[in-house]
Amino acid sequence: MMISLQMNKFLLPMKAHYFLFNAGTASVVPFMTVYAKQLRFSSVTVGIIYTILAIAGMLAKTIIGGVADKYQCKKVIFLSSIMATGLSFLLMNFSKSIPTQQKMRFACDYGSSVMDTCVNNFNITDECAVEMITSETASTVTCKLFCEINNQIRNTVCNSWNVTEYCKENSTELLSFSADISMRHTEKLGDCVIFRIDSVQFANRQVLYPYCPRDNSIQTVCDIDCDSFAVNDLVRVPTIKMSYVYSTDSFWVLLTFFSLTWISQAVVVSIGDAICFEMLGDKPNKYGYQRLWGALGWGILSVLAGYLIDFSSEGLGYKNYTPVFVLGFIILLINFINSYFIKYQQRHISSNLLQDISMVVTNLRVVVFMFWCTFVGMCTGLVWHFLLWFIEDLAKVRGCDSHEWIKTLQGLIMGIQCLFGELPFFFLSGWILKRIGHVNTMSLILLAIGVRFTLYSFISNPWWFLPIEIMNGPTFGLSYATMASYASIAAPPGTEATMQGLVGAVFEGVGVSLGSFLGGVLFQSYGGAIAFRILGMTAFIMSLVHAGAAFWLAKCDVRGKDMFARYAAPQDALQMVESRQDVVQ
């Protein structure tokens, strides 16, 4: 195979777009699910959100693709969507956690005063948070307490602590004060974490060392707000049932920002691919050479973004995503400027857009192709939205120090997916498709998905994901090139954006949405390992079914070859007629 290293200057801005757009989105999009997890949304809720996003993306791709073809405004929509994606990243930083509360029990006796988590049958579920708190022996934490009060507590505060403002009966409904906690005295006993209070301070600046008479000990439940994220997060629980989360402002704000991101980037991808194929003219097999720059951008920036999140979150107890939101916006702003200089003009116009598209999609081979896109979309949705979630769950089992390096590992995983998986397969995609044809490639892709997901289901050490992610090359890089080139060759002249949007709509709107919803349910019910194993086994079966369907279609001699030869670029059409190896076969 001869490889030419000569750079086509006409296509250079398109290559730069793929690099910059994927670099910008790699800073944010892969971390959206775990960002939602940090905001305390459940896996089912996240799955429902991504189901909605996929359907919204499907409608946007189809409708806006049709508008772009009809009114010949691809570039205007393309540039507007790039800018909208960048702005949505900045808005995402204003998402809110679902409503929560932080409560502890305050207890005072003759020996000491303490705060503890033994309140309202609360159980500690995050052992890593406990370990982080109890290991901070050199620090002091200040907490504001707002406690329920009764006459016994009021008398103790008035007479034993000499806080006169509480001496009048019914003087106040809450006992409010600040407490200094020395972390070296914090310990875990059974299911409770106990914090010893060194001193308290009231609103009148009165500082004292609280104790209570031996015969008049008190205890009460308090809302707390500490200057330590780790302490607050330890006892933070939702104030509403998960079934009511869909009525909260937090859910709708997150859904709005995520939707803006997903719709705008979906339009950029479909319109961008249509522009690219028109620029390639009669050489659609060169698409992989353009798209590989996207894999390069995604691979480099995903590693950098993961490290940046870990670096900016050091000592915080939570992950700070603000730097990557800003980074993504800056890169997409540069991409907007670059894409403005893409020299593109729509050359074909469809006289009857609906009729041309309907003639293609009713072909039996295309129907099989659409079913293939749906299943590949399901598997891709599970990877996109729950792989990082699964990695975090496995990392917690390995030890609490995983919190320090988990985003770096996730970034490395995405880097390998792109640099050692997608990039070489985008580069080789044209050669592979010419050698074995689209249909045989599709069957092999399903087989590769089965192998990849089955390996996931047996992993116990998250670092073992690194070598497996090379398989992202055939399962996504090659499958994406196959879908895009198939759609381009099958599209009648003047319907390129509509056809790319339609295929993308089936892939994301149907496939990814189903994968997102199913993944959320399976993760909550059975865990990540079983979820990937079920889809992996299904992929093996689908590979055999697809190969059988292709064999049956060929044996029945379905005469769809001439139609597709007519829609292909001249060189491809000639090869299809001569070799009878139609692109859809």
C-alpha positions as CSV (number, residue, x, y, z in Angstrom):
1,M,0.0,0.0,0.0
2,M,1.6,3.3,-1.2
3,I,1.1,6.2,1.2
4,S,1.6,9.8,0.0
5,L,2.6,12.3,2.6
6,Q,1.9,15.4,0.5
7,M,-0.4,17.8,2.3
8,N,-3.5,19.2,0.4
9,K,-3.6,22.9,1.3
10,F,-7.2,23.1,0.2
11,L,-8.2,20.6,2.9
12,L,-5.9,22.0,5.6
13,P,-8.6,24.1,7.3
14,M,-10.9,21.1,7.4
15,K,-8.2,19.0,9.1
16,A,-7.6,21.8,11.6
17,H,-11.4,21.9,12.3
18,Y,-11.4,18.2,13.1
19,F,-8.4,18.6,15.4
20,L,-9.6,21.7,17.2
21,F,-13.3,20.7,17.5
22,N,-12.5,17.3,18.9
23,A,-9.8,18.8,21.2
24,G,-12.3,21.3,22.6
25,T,-15.0,18.8,23.1
26,A,-12.6,16.3,24.6
27,S,-12.0,18.8,27.4
28,V,-15.6,18.5,28.6
29,V,-17.8,16.0,26.9
30,P,-16.2,12.7,28.3
31,F,-16.5,14.1,31.9
32,M,-20.2,15.2,31.7
33,T,-21.6,11.9,33.2
34,V,-19.2,12.0,36.2
35,Y,-19.8,15.7,36.6
36,A,-23.5,14.9,36.9
37,K,-22.6,12.1,39.4
38,Q,-20.7,14.6,41.5
39,L,-23.9,16.8,41.5
40,R,-25.5,13.7,43.1
41,F,-27.7,12.5,40.2
42,S,-28.2,8.8,40.1
43,S,-27.1,6.5,37.2
44,V,-30.8,6.1,36.2
45,T,-31.3,9.9,36.1
46,V,-28.1,10.3,34.0
47,G,-29.3,7.6,31.7
48,I,-32.6,9.3,31.2
49,I,-30.8,12.6,30.6
50,Y,-28.7,11.1,27.9
51,T,-31.7,9.3,26.3
52,I,-33.3,12.8,26.0
53,L,-30.1,14.2,24.6
54,A,-29.8,11.5,22.0
55,I,-33.3,12.0,20.8
56,A,-32.8,15.8,20.7
57,G,-29.6,15.3,18.7
58,M,-31.5,13.0,16.3
59,L,-34.2,15.6,15.6
60,A,-31.6,18.4,15.4
61,K,-29.4,16.5,12.9
62,T,-32.4,15.6,10.7
63,I,-34.2,18.9,10.7
64,I,-31.2,21.2,10.6
65,G,-29.5,19.0,8.0
66,G,-32.6,19.3,5.8
67,V,-32.7,23.1,6.3
68,A,-29.0,23.3,5.4
69,D,-29.5,21.4,2.2
70,K,-32.7,23.2,1.1
71,Y,-31.5,26.7,1.8
72,Q,-27.8,26.1,1.0
73,C,-26.6,27.5,4.4
74,K,-24.4,24.7,5.6
75,K,-21.5,27.0,6.5
76,V,-23.6,29.5,8.5
77,I,-25.2,26.7,10.5
78,F,-21.8,25.0,10.9
79,L,-20.1,28.2,12.4
80,S,-23.1,29.0,14.6
81,S,-23.1,25.6,16.1
82,I,-19.4,25.7,16.9
83,M,-19.9,28.9,18.8
84,A,-23.0,27.5,20.6
85,T,-21.0,24.5,21.7
86,G,-18.3,26.6,23.3
87,L,-20.8,28.9,25.1
88,S,-22.6,25.8,26.5
89,F,-19.4,24.7,28.1
90,L,-19.2,28.0,30.0
91,L,-22.8,27.7,31.1
92,M,-22.3,24.2,32.3
93,N,-20.2,25.6,35.2
94,F,-23.4,27.1,36.7
95,S,-25.1,23.7,37.1
96,K,-26.4,23.0,40.6
97,S,-26.4,19.9,42.8
98,I,-29.8,18.4,43.6
99,P,-31.2,19.8,47.0
100,T,-29.3,18.3,49.9
101,Q,-29.1,18.6,53.7
102,Q,-26.2,18.1,56.2
103,K,-27.2,17.0,59.6
104,M,-25.3,15.8,62.7
105,R,-26.1,15.1,66.3
106,F,-24.7,17.5,68.9
107,A,-24.1,15.9,72.3
108,C,-22.8,17.5,75.5
109,D,-22.0,15.8,78.9
110,Y,-19.7,16.4,81.8
111,G,-16.6,15.1,80.0
112,S,-16.8,16.7,76.6
113,S,-19.0,18.0,73.7
114,V,-19.1,16.1,70.4
115,M,-20.7,16.1,67.0
116,D,-21.4,12.7,65.4
117,T,-23.1,11.2,62.4
118,C,-25.4,8.9,64.4
119,V,-28.6,10.7,63.4
120,N,-31.8,9.6,61.7
121,N,-30.5,6.1,61.0
122,F,-27.8,7.6,58.7
123,N,-25.2,5.1,57.5
124,I,-21.8,6.0,56.2
125,T,-21.5,4.6,52.6
126,D,-18.3,6.4,51.5
127,E,-15.5,4.8,53.5
128,C,-12.9,6.8,51.4
129,A,-14.4,10.0,52.7
130,V,-14.0,8.7,56.3
131,E,-10.4,7.8,55.7
132,M,-9.7,11.2,54.2
133,I,-11.2,13.0,57.2
134,T,-9.6,10.8,59.9
135,S,-6.2,11.1,58.3
136,E,-6.2,15.0,58.5
137,T,-4.7,15.0,62.0
138,A,-3.0,18.4,61.7
139,S,-6.0,20.5,60.7
140,T,-8.8,22.3,62.5
141,V,-12.3,22.6,61.0
142,T,-14.9,25.2,61.9
143,C,-18.5,24.3,61.6
144,K,-21.7,26.4,62.0
145,L,-24.4,24.6,63.8
146,F,-28.1,25.4,63.8
147,C,-29.7,23.0,66.4
148,E,-33.2,22.2,67.5
149,I,-33.8,23.6,71.0
150,N,-36.0,22.8,74.0
151,N,-36.2,24.1,77.5
152,Q,-33.6,21.7,78.9
153,I,-31.1,22.7,76.3
154,R,-32.0,26.4,76.8
155,N,-31.4,26.1,80.6
156,T,-28.0,24.4,80.1
157,V,-26.8,27.0,77.6
158,C,-28.0,29.8,79.9
159,N,-26.9,28.5,83.3
160,S,-23.8,26.3,82.5
161,W,-22.5,28.2,79.5
162,N,-23.6,31.7,80.7
163,V,-25.0,32.7,77.3
164,T,-27.6,35.2,78.5
165,E,-29.5,35.6,75.2
166,Y,-30.9,32.1,75.7
167,C,-32.0,32.8,79.3
168,K,-35.5,34.0,78.3
169,E,-38.1,31.3,77.7
170,N,-38.9,31.0,74.0
171,S,-36.2,33.5,73.2
172,T,-35.2,31.7,70.0
173,E,-36.2,28.6,68.1
174,L,-32.7,27.6,67.2
175,L,-29.4,27.2,69.0
176,S,-26.8,28.7,66.7
177,F,-23.1,28.8,67.2
178,S,-19.8,27.9,65.6
179,A,-17.7,25.0,66.7
180,D,-13.9,24.4,66.3
181,I,-13.1,20.8,65.7
182,S,-9.6,19.4,66.0
183,M,-9.3,16.6,63.4
184,R,-6.7,14.6,65.4
185,H,-9.5,13.6,67.8
186,T,-11.9,12.4,65.1
187,E,-12.6,8.7,65.1
188,K,-15.0,6.1,63.7
189,L,-16.9,3.9,66.1
190,G,-19.1,1.3,64.4
191,D,-21.2,3.1,61.8
192,C,-20.7,6.6,63.3
193,V,-17.9,9.2,62.9
194,I,-17.4,11.3,66.0
195,F,-15.9,14.8,66.1
196,R,-14.8,16.3,69.4
197,I,-15.5,20.0,69.8
198,D,-12.7,22.0,71.3
199,S,-14.5,25.4,71.6
200,V,-17.6,27.2,70.5
201,Q,-18.4,30.8,69.6
202,F,-21.7,32.6,69.6
203,A,-22.9,35.6,67.7
204,N,-21.8,38.0,70.4
205,R,-18.2,36.7,70.0
206,Q,-18.4,34.9,73.3
207,V,-15.9,31.9,73.2
208,L,-16.1,29.1,75.7
209,Y,-15.2,25.4,76.2
210,P,-18.5,23.6,76.4
211,Y,-19.4,21.1,79.0
212,C,-22.6,20.1,80.7
213,P,-23.4,19.2,84.3
214,R,-23.2,15.5,85.0
215,D,-27.0,15.3,85.7
216,N,-28.0,17.5,82.8
217,S,-26.4,16.2,79.6
218,I,-28.1,17.3,76.4
219,Q,-28.3,16.2,72.8
220,T,-30.0,17.5,69.7
221,V,-30.0,17.3,65.9
222,C,-28.3,20.2,64.0
223,D,-27.9,21.4,60.5
224,I,-24.2,21.9,59.9
225,D,-22.1,23.9,57.5
226,C,-18.4,23.3,57.8
227,D,-15.4,25.0,56.1
228,S,-14.3,21.5,55.0
229,F,-15.9,20.1,51.9
230,A,-15.0,16.5,53.0
231,V,-16.9,16.9,56.3
232,N,-19.9,18.4,54.7
233,D,-19.9,15.8,51.9
234,L,-19.7,13.0,54.5
235,V,-23.2,13.7,55.8
236,R,-24.8,15.3,52.7
237,V,-27.9,13.5,51.6
238,P,-30.7,14.5,49.2
239,T,-33.7,16.2,50.7
240,I,-36.0,14.6,48.2
241,K,-36.7,11.1,46.9
242,M,-35.0,10.3,43.6
243,S,-38.4,9.9,42.0
244,Y,-39.0,13.6,42.6
245,V,-35.7,14.8,41.2
246,Y,-37.2,15.5,37.8
247,S,-39.3,18.3,39.3
248,T,-36.3,20.2,40.7
249,D,-34.6,23.3,39.2
250,S,-31.3,21.4,39.4
251,F,-32.4,18.7,37.0
252,W,-33.9,21.2,34.5
253,V,-30.8,23.5,34.6
254,L,-28.5,20.5,34.0
255,L,-30.7,19.1,31.2
256,T,-30.8,22.5,29.5
257,F,-27.1,23.0,29.5
258,F,-26.4,19.4,28.5
259,S,-29.0,19.7,25.7
260,L,-27.4,22.9,24.3
261,T,-24.0,21.1,24.3
262,W,-25.3,17.9,22.7
263,I,-27.5,19.5,20.0
264,S,-24.9,22.0,18.9
265,Q,-22.1,19.5,18.7
266,A,-24.3,17.0,16.9
267,V,-25.1,19.6,14.2
268,V,-21.4,20.5,13.9
269,V,-20.5,16.8,13.4
270,S,-23.1,16.0,10.8
271,I,-22.8,19.3,8.8
272,G,-19.0,19.2,9.1
273,D,-18.9,15.7,7.7
274,A,-21.2,16.7,4.8
275,I,-18.9,19.7,4.0
276,C,-15.9,17.4,4.2
277,F,-17.3,14.9,1.7
278,E,-18.3,17.6,-0.7
279,M,-14.7,19.0,-0.5
280,L,-13.3,15.5,-1.2
281,G,-15.4,15.3,-4.4
282,D,-14.8,11.9,-6.1
283,K,-12.4,10.7,-3.4
284,P,-14.7,9.8,-0.4
285,N,-12.2,7.1,0.6
286,K,-9.9,10.0,1.7
287,Y,-12.3,10.9,4.5
288,G,-10.4,8.9,7.1
289,Y,-7.3,10.9,6.4
290,Q,-9.2,14.1,7.5
291,R,-11.0,12.6,10.4
292,L,-7.9,11.1,12.0
293,W,-6.9,14.6,13.0
294,G,-10.0,14.7,15.2
295,A,-8.8,11.5,16.9
296,L,-5.4,13.2,17.4
297,G,-7.0,16.3,19.0
298,W,-9.3,14.2,21.2
299,G,-6.5,12.0,22.4
300,I,-4.1,14.8,23.3
301,L,-6.6,17.0,25.1
302,S,-8.4,14.2,26.9
303,V,-5.1,13.3,28.7
304,L,-4.4,17.0,29.4
305,A,-8.0,17.6,30.7
306,G,-7.8,14.7,33.0
307,Y,-4.5,15.9,34.5
308,L,-5.8,19.4,34.7
309,I,-8.9,18.4,36.7
310,D,-6.8,16.4,39.2
311,F,-4.2,19.2,39.5
312,S,-6.8,21.9,40.1
313,S,-8.7,19.7,42.6
314,E,-5.8,18.9,44.8
315,G,-6.8,19.3,48.5
316,L,-10.4,20.2,47.7
317,G,-12.1,16.9,48.4
318,Y,-14.1,17.2,45.1
319,K,-13.3,17.6,41.4
320,N,-13.0,21.1,40.0
321,Y,-14.2,21.1,36.4
322,T,-14.1,24.9,35.9
323,P,-10.6,24.9,34.2
324,V,-11.7,22.4,31.5
325,F,-14.9,24.3,30.8
326,V,-12.9,27.4,30.1
327,L,-10.3,25.5,28.1
328,G,-12.9,23.9,25.9
329,F,-14.5,27.3,25.2
330,I,-11.1,28.8,24.2
331,I,-10.2,26.0,21.8
332,L,-13.7,26.1,20.1
333,L,-13.3,29.9,19.7
334,I,-10.0,29.2,17.9
335,N,-11.8,26.6,15.8
336,F,-14.6,29.1,14.9
337,I,-11.9,31.5,13.5
338,N,-10.2,28.6,11.6
339,S,-13.5,27.3,10.2
340,Y,-14.5,30.7,8.9
341,F,-11.7,30.3,6.3
342,I,-12.9,26.9,5.0
343,K,-13.4,27.4,1.3
344,Y,-16.7,25.6,0.7
345,Q,-19.5,26.1,-1.8
346,Q,-22.5,23.7,-2.2
347,R,-22.3,22.2,-5.7
348,H,-25.4,20.0,-5.8
349,I,-29.0,20.9,-5.1
350,S,-31.7,18.2,-4.8
351,S,-34.8,19.0,-6.9
352,N,-37.0,16.8,-4.7
353,L,-35.2,16.2,-1.4
354,L,-37.9,14.1,0.3
355,Q,-38.3,11.8,-2.7
356,D,-34.6,11.3,-3.1
357,I,-34.1,10.4,0.5
358,S,-37.1,8.1,0.7
359,M,-35.9,6.1,-2.3
360,V,-32.7,5.4,-0.5
361,V,-34.0,4.5,3.0
362,T,-36.6,2.1,1.7
363,N,-33.9,-0.1,0.1
364,L,-33.6,-3.4,2.0
365,R,-29.8,-3.2,2.3
366,V,-30.1,0.3,3.8
367,V,-32.7,-1.0,6.3
368,V,-30.2,-3.6,7.5
369,F,-27.6,-0.9,7.7
370,M,-29.9,1.3,9.8
371,F,-30.4,-1.6,12.2
372,W,-26.6,-2.0,12.4
373,C,-26.2,1.7,13.2
374,T,-28.8,1.3,16.0
375,F,-27.0,-1.5,17.7
376,V,-23.6,0.0,17.3
377,G,-25.1,3.3,18.7
378,M,-26.4,1.4,21.8
379,C,-22.9,0.0,22.5
380,T,-21.3,3.4,21.9
381,G,-23.8,5.0,24.3
382,L,-22.8,2.6,27.0
383,V,-19.1,3.4,26.5
384,W,-19.6,7.2,26.1
385,H,-21.7,7.6,29.2
386,F,-20.9,4.9,31.6
387,L,-17.3,3.7,31.0
388,L,-15.8,6.4,33.2
389,W,-18.5,5.8,35.8
390,F,-17.6,2.1,35.8
391,I,-13.8,2.9,36.2
392,E,-14.6,5.1,39.2
393,D,-16.5,2.3,40.8
394,L,-13.7,-0.1,40.3
395,A,-11.1,2.4,41.5
396,K,-12.9,2.9,44.8
397,V,-12.7,-0.8,45.5
398,R,-8.9,-0.7,44.9
399,G,-8.4,1.9,47.7
400,C,-9.1,5.5,48.7
401,D,-6.0,6.9,47.1
402,S,-7.7,6.5,43.7
403,H,-9.3,9.9,44.3
404,E,-6.0,11.5,43.7
405,W,-5.3,9.9,40.2
406,I,-8.6,8.8,38.8
407,K,-9.1,11.7,36.4
408,T,-5.5,11.3,35.1
409,L,-6.2,7.6,34.5
410,Q,-9.5,8.5,32.7
411,G,-7.6,11.0,30.5
412,L,-5.0,8.4,29.7
413,I,-7.7,5.9,28.7
414,M,-9.3,8.4,26.3
415,G,-5.9,9.3,25.0
416,I,-5.2,5.6,24.1
417,Q,-8.6,5.3,22.6
418,C,-7.8,8.0,20.2
419,L,-4.1,8.0,19.6
420,F,-3.6,4.2,19.4
421,G,-7.1,3.2,18.6
422,E,-9.1,5.6,16.4
423,L,-6.2,7.4,14.7
424,P,-4.6,4.4,12.9
425,F,-8.0,3.0,12.0
426,F,-9.2,6.2,10.6
427,F,-6.0,6.3,8.6
428,L,-6.5,2.7,7.4
429,S,-10.3,2.8,7.0
430,G,-10.3,3.6,3.3
431,W,-8.0,0.7,2.5
432,I,-9.9,-1.7,4.7
433,L,-13.3,-0.8,3.2
434,K,-11.9,-1.2,-0.3
435,R,-10.3,-4.6,0.5
436,I,-13.2,-6.3,2.3
437,G,-16.3,-4.1,1.6
438,H,-18.6,-2.2,3.9
439,V,-20.8,-5.2,5.0
440,N,-18.0,-7.5,6.0
441,T,-16.4,-4.6,7.9
442,M,-19.7,-4.1,9.8
443,S,-19.8,-7.8,10.9
444,L,-16.2,-7.6,12.1
445,I,-17.0,-4.4,14.0
446,L,-19.8,-6.2,15.9
447,L,-17.4,-9.0,16.7
448,A,-14.8,-6.5,18.0
449,I,-17.5,-4.9,20.3
450,G,-18.3,-8.3,21.8
451,V,-14.6,-8.9,22.6
452,R,-14.1,-5.5,24.1
453,F,-17.2,-5.5,26.3
454,T,-16.5,-9.1,27.5
455,L,-13.0,-8.1,28.5
456,Y,-14.5,-5.1,30.4
457,S,-16.7,-7.4,32.4
458,F,-13.8,-9.4,33.9
459,I,-11.5,-6.4,34.8
460,S,-10.9,-5.8,38.6
461,N,-7.9,-3.4,38.3
462,P,-8.9,-0.1,36.5
463,W,-5.3,0.2,35.0
464,W,-6.0,-2.8,32.8
465,F,-8.4,-0.7,30.8
466,L,-5.4,1.0,29.1
467,P,-4.4,-1.9,26.8
468,I,-8.0,-2.8,26.0
469,E,-8.8,0.7,24.8
470,I,-6.8,0.1,21.6
471,M,-9.9,-1.7,20.5
472,N,-11.7,1.6,20.3
473,G,-10.0,1.7,16.9
474,P,-12.2,-0.9,15.2
475,T,-15.3,-0.4,17.5
476,F,-15.5,3.3,17.0
477,G,-12.9,4.7,14.6
478,L,-13.6,2.2,11.8
479,S,-17.4,2.1,12.5
480,Y,-17.6,5.9,12.3
481,A,-15.7,6.0,9.0
482,T,-17.9,3.1,7.7
483,M,-21.1,5.0,8.6
484,A,-20.0,8.3,7.2
485,S,-18.7,6.9,3.9
486,Y,-21.7,4.7,3.4
487,A,-24.0,7.7,4.0
488,S,-22.0,9.8,1.6
489,I,-22.0,7.3,-1.3
490,A,-25.7,6.4,-0.8
491,A,-26.8,10.1,-0.7
492,P,-28.3,11.4,-3.9
493,P,-26.6,14.7,-5.1
494,G,-27.7,17.7,-3.0
495,T,-28.9,15.6,0.0
496,E,-25.5,15.0,1.6
497,A,-26.2,16.9,4.9
498,T,-29.7,15.4,5.2
499,M,-28.3,11.9,4.7
500,Q,-25.5,12.4,7.1
501,G,-28.0,13.8,9.6
502,L,-30.3,10.9,9.1
503,V,-27.6,8.3,9.7
504,G,-26.4,10.2,12.7
505,A,-30.0,10.5,13.9
506,V,-30.4,6.7,13.8
507,F,-27.0,6.1,15.4
508,E,-27.4,8.6,18.2
509,G,-31.1,9.3,18.4
510,V,-32.2,5.7,18.5
511,G,-29.0,3.7,19.3
512,V,-27.2,5.9,21.8
513,S,-30.5,6.9,23.5
514,L,-31.4,3.2,24.0
515,G,-27.8,2.5,25.2
516,S,-28.0,5.4,27.7
517,F,-31.3,4.4,29.1
518,L,-30.5,0.7,29.2
519,G,-27.1,1.4,30.7
520,G,-28.5,3.5,33.5
521,V,-30.9,0.8,34.4
522,L,-28.4,-2.1,34.2
523,F,-25.8,-0.1,36.2
524,Q,-28.2,0.5,39.0
525,S,-29.7,-3.0,39.0
526,Y,-26.6,-5.2,38.4
527,G,-23.5,-3.0,38.3
528,G,-21.1,-2.1,35.5
529,A,-19.5,-5.6,34.9
530,I,-22.8,-7.3,34.2
531,A,-24.0,-4.4,32.0
532,F,-21.0,-4.7,29.7
533,R,-21.2,-8.5,29.7
534,I,-24.8,-8.5,28.6
535,L,-24.1,-6.1,25.7
536,G,-20.9,-8.0,24.9
537,M,-22.7,-11.3,24.5
538,T,-25.5,-9.6,22.5
539,A,-22.8,-8.2,20.1
540,F,-21.5,-11.6,19.4
541,I,-25.0,-12.8,18.5
542,M,-25.6,-9.6,16.4
543,S,-22.4,-10.2,14.4
544,L,-23.6,-13.6,13.3
545,V,-27.1,-12.3,12.5
546,H,-25.7,-9.4,10.4
547,A,-23.3,-11.8,8.5
548,G,-26.3,-14.1,7.9
549,A,-28.5,-11.3,6.7
550,A,-25.8,-10.1,4.3
551,F,-25.3,-13.6,2.9
552,W,-29.1,-14.0,2.4
553,L,-29.3,-10.6,0.6
554,A,-26.5,-11.6,-1.7
555,K,-28.0,-15.0,-2.4
556,C,-31.4,-13.6,-3.1
557,D,-29.6,-11.2,-5.6
558,V,-31.4,-8.1,-4.4
559,R,-30.9,-5.7,-7.3
560,G,-30.0,-2.7,-5.3
561,K,-26.5,-2.5,-6.8
562,D,-27.2,-0.4,-9.8
563,M,-29.1,2.1,-7.7
564,F,-26.1,2.6,-5.3
565,A,-23.7,2.7,-8.2
566,R,-25.7,5.6,-9.6
567,Y,-25.4,7.5,-6.3
568,A,-21.7,6.8,-5.7
569,A,-18.9,9.1,-6.9
570,P,-17.8,8.2,-10.5
571,Q,-14.6,6.3,-9.6
572,D,-16.4,4.2,-6.9
573,A,-19.4,3.6,-9.2
574,L,-17.1,2.2,-11.9
575,Q,-15.4,-0.1,-9.4
576,M,-18.8,-1.3,-8.1
577,V,-20.1,-2.2,-11.6
578,E,-16.9,-3.8,-12.7
579,S,-16.2,-5.9,-9.5
580,R,-19.9,-6.3,-8.5
581,Q,-18.6,-5.5,-5.0
582,D,-21.2,-2.8,-4.2
583,V,-20.4,-0.5,-1.4
584,V,-23.4,-1.7,0.5
585,Q,-22.5,-5.3,0.1
